[in-house]
């Protein structure tokens, strides 16, 4: 499933094409995602401008502001007693098989294409078939429908209190995240460190692939109780998490099945994995065969010699 690197790759790909454009049309073809899509999403989004795109853990956060160019219309609505639209956020989670792609000319929608957001042309017009500044389509595709498209009217100051964001741990590239952070938040925890990494309440976005890879780089066996790991070893793990995620982002993420970036490109980090999905193959460092176990119904890969 898309993890933090894949979501960040998607965000970076969307920004130059989407930010600053006005939404001119919205089509929802299937509302039965992980949570039902708001029945008023079309009217809530149409006419707004995508001001920026942020990421929190594995969530994409699109800030959608009332269109500043329609001041006359807003004044007319106000005079008529209609409430002025408030700023809001579109929260997108890619689930297990979701993608969010930009199409200059979108093909006919398939059975798994659940949402289209049409954005105005770069010249501010509706675009035209022969224009170099045509409108574009932002399309959400999700074969297994475990993803989410949610609208939140919360202001930015209150967005961290959203139920889906409130309990997330620190971002791995946040200055607060280091070995000390890890060490303080794992005292008294008997769960295996791999399980703790996946929980996301200490640090977000370290999914299954990157947890195995980070633990290998840090030389920590994935079954080690989190509360028994020393501060020094957590220093190595924090550095390994950041290093692994940064390399994955640079490689476009990992494409195991469905993931592609906003332009349709596949990721290539999986080609560089040191332990993930390499059961029985020799460790790239010591030559010992890589082992596979199951933790919390997820496969874990490690080297029994390099990780102790």
Secondary structure, 3 states (H helix, E strand, C coil): CCCHHHHHHHHHHHHHHHCCCEEEEEEECCCECCCECCCCHHHHHCCCEEEEEEEECCEEEEEEECCHHHHHHHHHHHHCCCCCCCCEEEEEECCCCEEEEEECCCCCCCCCEEEEEEECCCCCCCCCCCCCCCCEEEEEEECCCCCEEEEECCCHHHHCCCCCCCCCCECCCCCCCCHHHHHHHHCCCCCEHHHHHHHCCCECCCCHHHHHHHHHHHCCCCCCEHHHCCHHHHHHHHHHHHHHHHHHHHCCCECCCCCCCCCCCCCEHHHHCCCCCCCCCECCCCCCEEEEEEECCEEEEEECCCCC
